């Protein structure tokens, strides 16, 4: 991906790219990716929601293990595109706080729902996270590198949630008390985030 912009320079009529310029391109891409990677980690609301998606995936098991994180990543990417275009609703942060509450309640109550409905729930709230990522992109960050960074961080947080869910012994058949407690804690945390933003 770093070298792709240089493909157009293979045709005649362009100046030759020096080593210094190439080093700057690589450094700039890495810097953009790092900025994107750190963005979700800088907000408790993002971290809690993304870990909660992993917990939900572990709780429901089966196809949900990959379908819920992928639904979140796909819809977050869509939201980021809208955010980059400046199409951000005035109260998008409320959607992010509500996502923590909704995911926490789904964990605590072990909502019986089809996988498609869970994917819609996760994906719908993911749009708000993407809007924030896109709208808050630093001017110095290149879009592709920045996007790659926040997608990688989000996937890592999903994996952390799945790992935590596996440690609690969460299974589709029986919900352990610890999974309910985690869901309750997430719900309270989400309500606290919403109250602070009000």
Secondary structure in CASP SS format (residue, H / E / C, confidence):
PFRMAT SS
TARGET T0000
AUTHOR 0000-0000-0000
METHOD secondary structure of the structure
MODEL  1
X C 1.00
X C 1.00
X C 1.00
X H 1.00
X H 1.00
X H 1.00
X H 1.00
X H 1.00
X H 1.00
X H 1.00
X C 1.00
X C 1.00
X C 1.00
X C 1.00
X C 1.00
X C 1.00
X C 1.00
X C 1.00
X H 1.00
X H 1.00
X H 1.00
X H 1.00
X H 1.00
X H 1.00
X H 1.00
X H 1.00
X H 1.00
X H 1.00
X H 1.00
X H 1.00
X H 1.00
X H 1.00
X H 1.00
X H 1.00
X H 1.00
X H 1.00
X H 1.00
X H 1.00
X H 1.00
X H 1.00
X H 1.00
X C 1.00
X C 1.00
X H 1.00
X H 1.00
X H 1.00
X H 1.00
X H 1.00
X H 1.00
X H 1.00
X H 1.00
X H 1.00
X H 1.00
X H 1.00
X H 1.00
X H 1.00
X H 1.00
X H 1.00
X H 1.00
X H 1.00
X C 1.00
X C 1.00
X C 1.00
X H 1.00
X H 1.00
X H 1.00
X H 1.00
X H 1.00
X H 1.00
X H 1.00
X H 1.00
X H 1.00
X H 1.00
X H 1.00
X H 1.00
X H 1.00
X H 1.00
X H 1.00
X H 1.00
X H 1.00
X H 1.00
X H 1.00
X H 1.00
X H 1.00
X C 1.00
X C 1.00
X C 1.00
X C 1.00
X C 1.00
X C 1.00
X C 1.00
X H 1.00
X H 1.00
X H 1.00
X H 1.00
X H 1.00
X H 1.00
X H 1.00
X H 1.00
X H 1.00
X H 1.00
X H 1.00
X H 1.00
X H 1.00
X H 1.00
X H 1.00
X H 1.00
X H 1.00
X H 1.00
X C 1.00
X C 1.00
X C 1.00
X C 1.00
X C 1.00
X H 1.00
X H 1.00
X H 1.00
X H 1.00
X H 1.00
X H 1.00
X H 1.00
X H 1.00
X H 1.00
X H 1.00
X H 1.00
X H 1.00
X H 1.00
X H 1.00
X H 1.00
X H 1.00
X H 1.00
X H 1.00
X H 1.00
X H 1.00
X H 1.00
X C 1.00
X C 1.00
X C 1.00
X C 1.00
X C 1.00
X C 1.00
X C 1.00
X H 1.00
X H 1.00
X H 1.00
X H 1.00
X H 1.00
X H 1.00
X H 1.00
X H 1.00
X H 1.00
X H 1.00
X H 1.00
X H 1.00
X H 1.00
X H 1.00
X H 1.00
X H 1.00
X H 1.00
X H 1.00
X H 1.00
X H 1.00
X H 1.00
X H 1.00
X H 1.00
X H 1.00
X H 1.00
X C 1.00
X C 1.00
X C 1.00
X C 1.00
X C 1.00
X C 1.00
X C 1.00
X C 1.00
X C 1.00
X H 1.00
X H 1.00
X H 1.00
X H 1.00
X H 1.00
X H 1.00
X H 1.00
X H 1.00
X H 1.00
X H 1.00
X H 1.00
X H 1.00
X H 1.00
X H 1.00
X H 1.00
X H 1.00
X H 1.00
X H 1.00
X H 1.00
X H 1.00
X H 1.00
X C 1.00
END
